[in-house]
Amino acid sequence: MDLDVFVTAHHTEWDRLEHLLRRGRRLTGAEADELVTLYQRTSTHLSLIQTTAPDPQLTARLTQLVARARSTVTGTRRASWRDAARFLTAGFPAAVYRSRRWWIPTALISIAVSAVIGWWIATHPEVQSALAAPDALRQMTRPGGEYETYYSSHPAASFAAQVWTNNAQATAMCLVLGAFLGIPVLWILLLNMLNLGVGIGLMSSAGRLDTFLGLVLPHGLLELTAVFVAAGTGLRLGWTVVDPGPRTRRAALAEQGRAALGMAIGLALVLFVSGMIEGFVTPSGLPTWARIALGIAAELAFLVYVYVLGGRAVRAGEVGDVEETGRSAELPTAA
């Protein structure tokens, strides 16, 4: 395509669109129709230029024109309680449900890795010695030791807030860093499973694995599920960079990125619940079976939420993305 000829043929349309945009709400009905037509044509012109004869200056001008025209044509929309309700009852559970083929294998593999690490530490005294001195290990694993007092070392409210903040940061990192081919996500997962495996191994070697699980399971079931969902979503985002499917890489990443952003908000709420359990239930005087039962109930409630509401939303066409009116327009591309 001869760019100079193309610009000569269409620059009057772009100038006219810019003139109409400057007039804002003072347009007549005919001028409003003309603005819509020029917006559609300019969108097509921008797509053609981007794919056949990219010119930075012209592309920047047309991109700005198309964005301004789209905002004028579609109007602005404020978030409402309806959006929050839709997100909680359809968007978020649908996004988690759709990504289950990523986070469920991630969870199973991660738990297996943690179990292997725990077995290795528990059955190899030399590994335990490499981790810490014998006195330090006894201090951690003895009745009333550091593993037990950790959950009651601070006031429940501040401890829950600290736990929630740390876990929310970890899940956010999994979601954001997934774009780097998922490699940082694997590292974050390994660190989490290593910490869990060390605890399992040391407490098991001291004959107190039941105590350790009684402290970890009440909040850990829901907390780890949130981490696995975030990690699976991050890995899915990384794979989208490699294989975007039938869409353009830009469009595929945009959709997965928006879903990941929504996932971060939803998982923050899930982690808030697990943080409250860790701050108030785990160190409480409730019997171990009661604390574990509460943790299992919270985990089952989340899974039912995802599989019932999320599955129903997906079957109804929900993809976990923002509503169509809130998405960027996907321009046609030249063959």
C-alpha positions as CSV (number, residue, x, y, z in Angstrom):
1,M,0.0,0.0,0.0
2,D,1.3,3.5,-0.9
3,L,1.0,5.4,2.3
4,D,1.1,8.8,0.7
5,V,-1.8,8.0,-1.6
6,F,-3.8,6.5,1.2
7,V,-3.3,9.6,3.4
8,T,-4.3,11.9,0.5
9,A,-7.4,9.8,-0.1
10,H,-8.6,9.8,3.5
11,H,-7.2,12.7,5.4
12,T,-10.3,14.8,4.9
13,E,-12.4,12.1,6.7
14,W,-10.0,12.1,9.6
15,D,-10.1,15.9,9.8
16,R,-13.9,15.8,9.7
17,L,-14.0,13.2,12.5
18,E,-11.7,15.4,14.6
19,H,-13.9,18.4,13.9
20,L,-17.0,16.5,15.0
21,L,-15.2,15.3,18.2
22,R,-14.3,18.9,19.2
23,R,-18.0,19.8,18.9
24,G,-18.9,17.3,21.6
25,R,-22.6,17.3,22.5
26,R,-23.6,20.0,20.1
27,L,-24.0,17.6,17.3
28,T,-27.2,17.3,15.3
29,G,-28.7,13.9,14.6
30,A,-27.2,13.8,11.1
31,E,-23.8,14.8,12.5
32,A,-24.0,12.1,15.1
33,D,-24.7,9.5,12.5
34,E,-21.8,10.9,10.4
35,L,-19.5,10.6,13.5
36,V,-20.4,6.9,13.9
37,T,-19.7,6.2,10.2
38,L,-16.4,8.1,10.3
39,Y,-15.4,6.2,13.5
40,Q,-15.9,2.9,11.8
41,R,-14.0,3.9,8.7
42,T,-11.1,5.3,10.7
43,S,-10.9,2.1,12.8
44,T,-10.5,0.2,9.6
45,H,-8.0,2.7,8.2
46,L,-5.9,2.3,11.4
47,S,-6.0,-1.5,11.1
48,L,-4.8,-1.4,7.5
49,I,-2.0,1.0,8.3
50,Q,-0.9,-1.1,11.3
51,T,-0.8,-4.3,9.2
52,T,0.5,-3.1,5.9
53,A,2.4,0.2,6.2
54,P,3.0,1.1,9.9
55,D,3.9,4.7,10.4
56,P,4.4,5.8,14.1
57,Q,3.2,9.3,13.7
58,L,0.1,8.5,11.7
59,T,-0.7,5.5,13.8
60,A,-0.5,7.6,17.0
61,R,-2.9,10.2,15.5
62,L,-5.4,7.6,14.3
63,T,-5.2,5.7,17.5
64,Q,-6.1,8.8,19.5
65,L,-8.9,9.6,17.1
66,V,-10.4,6.1,17.3
67,A,-10.2,6.1,21.1
68,R,-11.8,9.6,21.4
69,A,-14.5,8.6,18.9
70,R,-15.2,5.3,20.7
71,S,-15.6,7.1,24.0
72,T,-18.0,9.6,22.4
73,V,-20.0,6.9,20.6
74,T,-20.3,4.4,23.4
75,G,-20.3,6.9,26.3
76,T,-18.9,6.5,29.7
77,R,-20.2,4.1,32.3
78,R,-19.7,4.1,36.0
79,A,-19.3,1.0,38.1
80,S,-22.4,0.2,40.1
81,W,-23.5,-2.4,42.7
82,R,-24.9,-4.3,39.8
83,D,-21.4,-4.7,38.5
84,A,-20.1,-5.9,41.9
85,A,-23.0,-8.4,42.1
86,R,-22.3,-9.7,38.6
87,F,-18.6,-10.1,39.4
88,L,-19.2,-12.0,42.5
89,T,-22.0,-14.3,41.2
90,A,-20.8,-14.8,37.6
91,G,-17.5,-13.2,36.5
92,F,-15.1,-14.4,39.2
93,P,-16.4,-17.9,39.7
94,A,-16.6,-18.4,36.0
95,A,-13.0,-17.3,35.6
96,V,-11.9,-19.7,38.3
97,Y,-14.0,-22.5,36.7
98,R,-12.7,-21.9,33.2
99,S,-9.1,-22.0,34.5
100,R,-9.6,-25.3,36.5
101,R,-7.6,-27.3,33.9
102,W,-4.6,-25.2,34.9
103,W,-4.9,-24.7,38.7
104,I,-6.0,-28.3,39.6
105,P,-2.9,-29.9,38.0
106,T,-0.9,-27.1,39.6
107,A,-2.3,-28.0,43.0
108,L,-1.8,-31.7,42.7
109,I,1.8,-31.4,41.5
110,S,2.6,-28.7,44.1
111,I,1.2,-30.8,47.0
112,A,3.2,-33.9,45.7
113,V,6.4,-31.8,45.6
114,S,5.8,-30.6,49.1
115,A,5.1,-34.1,50.4
116,V,8.3,-35.4,48.8
117,I,10.3,-32.6,50.4
118,G,8.7,-33.3,53.7
119,W,9.5,-37.0,53.5
120,W,13.1,-36.3,52.4
121,I,13.7,-34.0,55.4
122,A,11.9,-36.3,57.9
123,T,13.9,-39.4,56.8
124,H,17.4,-37.8,56.5
125,P,18.8,-36.4,59.7
126,E,21.7,-34.9,57.8
127,V,19.3,-32.7,55.9
128,Q,17.8,-31.5,59.2
129,S,21.2,-30.7,60.5
130,A,21.9,-28.7,57.4
131,L,18.8,-26.6,58.0
132,A,19.5,-25.6,61.6
133,A,21.4,-26.6,64.7
134,P,19.8,-29.4,66.8
135,D,18.9,-26.9,69.6
136,A,17.2,-24.6,67.2
137,L,15.3,-27.5,65.6
138,R,14.1,-28.6,69.1
139,Q,13.0,-25.1,69.9
140,M,10.9,-25.0,66.7
141,T,9.3,-28.4,67.0
142,R,8.8,-28.9,70.8
143,P,5.4,-28.5,72.5
144,G,4.8,-24.8,72.8
145,G,7.7,-24.2,70.3
146,E,7.9,-21.7,67.5
147,Y,5.7,-23.6,65.1
148,E,2.8,-23.5,67.7
149,T,3.3,-20.0,69.1
150,Y,3.7,-18.5,65.6
151,Y,-0.1,-18.2,65.2
152,S,-0.7,-16.6,68.6
153,S,2.4,-14.4,68.7
154,H,0.5,-11.2,67.7
155,P,-3.1,-9.9,68.3
156,A,-5.5,-11.8,66.2
157,A,-6.7,-8.8,64.2
158,S,-3.3,-7.5,63.3
159,F,-2.0,-11.0,62.6
160,A,-4.9,-11.7,60.2
161,A,-4.3,-8.4,58.4
162,Q,-0.6,-9.2,58.0
163,V,-1.3,-12.7,56.7
164,W,-3.9,-11.3,54.3
165,T,-1.5,-8.7,53.0
166,N,1.4,-11.2,52.5
167,N,-0.8,-13.8,50.7
168,A,-2.5,-11.2,48.5
169,Q,0.9,-10.0,47.4
170,A,2.0,-13.5,46.6
171,T,-1.1,-14.2,44.5
172,A,-0.9,-10.9,42.8
173,M,2.7,-11.6,41.8
174,C,1.7,-15.0,40.4
175,L,-1.0,-13.3,38.3
176,V,1.2,-10.4,37.1
177,L,4.4,-12.2,36.5
178,G,2.7,-15.0,34.6
179,A,3.2,-12.9,31.5
180,F,6.9,-13.7,31.7
181,L,6.2,-17.2,30.3
182,G,5.2,-18.3,33.7
183,I,8.7,-18.8,34.9
184,P,8.5,-16.5,38.0
185,V,5.3,-18.3,39.0
186,L,7.1,-21.6,39.2
187,W,9.7,-20.1,41.5
188,I,7.0,-18.6,43.8
189,L,5.3,-22.0,43.9
190,L,8.5,-23.7,44.7
191,L,9.2,-21.4,47.6
192,N,5.8,-21.9,49.1
193,M,5.9,-25.7,48.7
194,L,9.5,-25.7,50.1
195,N,8.3,-23.8,53.3
196,L,5.4,-26.2,53.7
197,G,7.6,-29.3,53.1
198,V,10.2,-28.1,55.7
199,G,7.4,-27.8,58.3
200,I,6.0,-31.2,57.5
201,G,9.5,-32.8,57.6
202,L,10.7,-31.2,60.8
203,M,7.5,-31.8,62.7
204,S,7.2,-35.3,61.4
205,S,10.7,-36.1,62.5
206,A,9.7,-34.9,66.0
207,G,6.7,-37.1,66.0
208,R,4.3,-34.1,66.0
209,L,3.0,-34.1,62.4
210,D,-0.6,-34.3,63.7
211,T,-0.1,-31.1,65.7
212,F,1.4,-29.3,62.6
213,L,-1.5,-30.4,60.4
214,G,-4.0,-29.3,63.0
215,L,-2.5,-25.8,62.9
216,V,-2.1,-25.6,59.1
217,L,-5.2,-27.2,57.7
218,P,-7.9,-24.8,59.2
219,H,-6.7,-21.9,57.1
220,G,-4.2,-23.6,54.8
221,L,-6.8,-25.4,52.7
222,L,-8.4,-22.2,51.4
223,E,-5.2,-20.2,51.4
224,L,-3.3,-22.8,49.3
225,T,-6.3,-23.1,47.0
226,A,-6.2,-19.4,46.3
227,V,-2.4,-19.6,45.7
228,F,-2.9,-22.5,43.3
229,V,-5.7,-20.7,41.4
230,A,-3.5,-17.6,41.0
231,A,-0.5,-19.7,39.9
232,G,-2.6,-21.7,37.4
233,T,-4.0,-18.4,36.0
234,G,-0.5,-17.0,35.8
235,L,0.8,-20.1,34.0
236,R,-2.1,-19.9,31.6
237,L,-1.3,-16.3,30.9
238,G,2.3,-17.3,30.2
239,W,1.2,-20.0,27.8
240,T,-1.0,-17.4,26.0
241,V,2.2,-15.6,25.1
242,V,3.5,-18.8,23.5
243,D,0.3,-20.0,21.9
244,P,-2.5,-17.3,21.6
245,G,-4.7,-19.7,19.6
246,P,-6.8,-18.4,16.7
247,R,-6.8,-14.8,18.0
248,T,-4.0,-12.3,17.7
249,R,-1.5,-12.4,20.5
250,R,-2.6,-8.9,21.5
251,A,-6.3,-9.8,21.7
252,A,-5.6,-13.1,23.6
253,L,-3.3,-11.4,26.1
254,A,-5.8,-8.6,26.6
255,E,-8.6,-11.1,27.4
256,Q,-6.4,-13.2,29.8
257,G,-5.0,-10.1,31.4
258,R,-8.4,-8.7,32.2
259,A,-9.5,-12.0,33.6
260,A,-6.3,-12.1,35.7
261,L,-7.0,-8.6,37.1
262,G,-10.5,-9.7,38.1
263,M,-9.0,-12.9,39.6
264,A,-6.7,-10.8,41.7
265,I,-9.7,-8.9,43.2
266,G,-11.7,-12.1,43.8
267,L,-8.8,-14.0,45.3
268,A,-8.1,-11.1,47.7
269,L,-11.6,-11.6,49.1
270,V,-10.9,-15.4,49.4
271,L,-7.6,-14.7,51.1
272,F,-9.4,-12.3,53.5
273,V,-11.5,-15.2,54.7
274,S,-8.5,-17.5,55.1
275,G,-6.7,-14.7,56.9
276,M,-9.5,-14.3,59.3
277,I,-9.5,-18.1,59.9
278,E,-5.7,-18.0,60.5
279,G,-6.0,-15.1,62.8
280,F,-9.0,-16.1,64.9
281,V,-9.6,-19.8,64.5
282,T,-6.2,-21.4,64.2
283,P,-4.9,-20.1,67.5
284,S,-8.2,-20.5,69.3
285,G,-8.9,-22.9,72.1
286,L,-11.3,-25.0,69.9
287,P,-10.5,-28.7,69.6
288,T,-8.4,-29.7,66.7
289,W,-11.2,-31.5,65.0
290,A,-13.4,-28.4,65.2
291,R,-10.8,-26.1,63.7
292,I,-10.1,-28.5,60.9
293,A,-13.8,-28.9,60.3
294,L,-14.2,-25.2,59.9
295,G,-11.3,-25.2,57.4
296,I,-12.8,-28.0,55.4
297,A,-16.2,-26.2,55.4
298,A,-14.6,-23.0,54.1
299,E,-12.8,-25.0,51.4
300,L,-15.9,-26.9,50.3
301,A,-17.9,-23.7,50.3
302,F,-15.4,-22.1,47.9
303,L,-15.4,-25.2,45.6
304,V,-19.2,-25.3,45.5
305,Y,-19.2,-21.6,44.7
306,V,-16.8,-22.1,41.8
307,Y,-18.4,-25.3,40.4
308,V,-22.0,-24.4,40.9
309,L,-22.2,-20.7,40.2
310,G,-19.1,-20.7,38.0
311,G,-20.2,-23.7,36.0
312,R,-23.7,-22.3,35.5
313,A,-22.3,-18.9,34.4
314,V,-19.9,-20.5,31.9
315,R,-22.7,-22.6,30.4
316,A,-24.7,-19.4,30.0
317,G,-21.8,-17.9,28.0
318,E,-19.8,-16.1,30.7
319,V,-16.1,-16.0,30.1
320,G,-14.9,-14.2,33.2
321,D,-14.1,-11.0,31.2
322,V,-15.5,-7.6,31.6
323,E,-18.8,-6.8,29.8
324,E,-18.4,-6.3,26.0
325,T,-19.1,-2.6,26.4
326,G,-16.0,-2.3,28.6
327,R,-13.6,-4.0,26.3
328,S,-11.4,-2.4,23.7
329,A,-12.7,-2.7,20.2
330,E,-11.0,-5.4,18.2
331,L,-10.2,-4.0,14.8
332,P,-10.4,-6.0,11.6
333,T,-7.1,-7.0,10.2
334,A,-6.0,-7.3,6.6
335,A,-5.8,-10.8,5.1
